[in-house]
Amino acid sequence: MTENKKEENKNFDLIIIGGGPAGIAAGVYAARKKLKTLMITPDFGGQSMVSETLEN
């Protein structure tokens, strides 16, 4: 027996690659504008999670 599955098109307004500080900030701004967003990242925090100090 074969199932008939309708394949959905997944369209996004924005795709963010990376979960570092810039990617997270982009996600926040996208959420404020109610954009349909996809974030691609293996983890969140990026270099800020492993650095001893951060400078502007």
N, C-alpha and C positions, 0 to 999 in steps of 0.2 A: 504494500500500500504506500503510495507516494503522497506526502503532504505538500499542499500548495501554500507556500509562504510568500507573502507580498514583501518584497525588499523595500525598506524605507530609505529614502534619501536623507542623509544627515547633513544638514546645512547649518553653518555657524556664521555669525557676524564677525567673530574674531577667534583666532587660534593663537594661543600663547605657548611658546616653547621655552621651557625652563621655569623652575620654581624658586629662583633666587629672589633677592629684594626687588629687582626691577619687574620680574614676572608677577610677583605677588601684588605689587603696586598697580600693575596693569590690570590685574584681575579685579582689584577693588574699584578702579575707575570704570571698568566695563560693567561691573555689577550696578554701580550708581546710574549708569546710562541704560540699564536693563538690556544689555546686549547678550545674545545667545553665544556663550563662550566655551571653548574647549581648551583646557590647560594640559599640556603634555610635559610630564616631569617624573623622574624616578623618585625624587624626594623634594621636600620643601626646605628652604633656608639657604641653600647654596653655600657659597664661601663664608657667609656670615655665621654659619653654624660651627665652623672649625677654626676660625681666626681668633687669636687671643685679643686683639684690639682692632677696632674699626675707626677710621678717620674719614672725615668728609672730603 
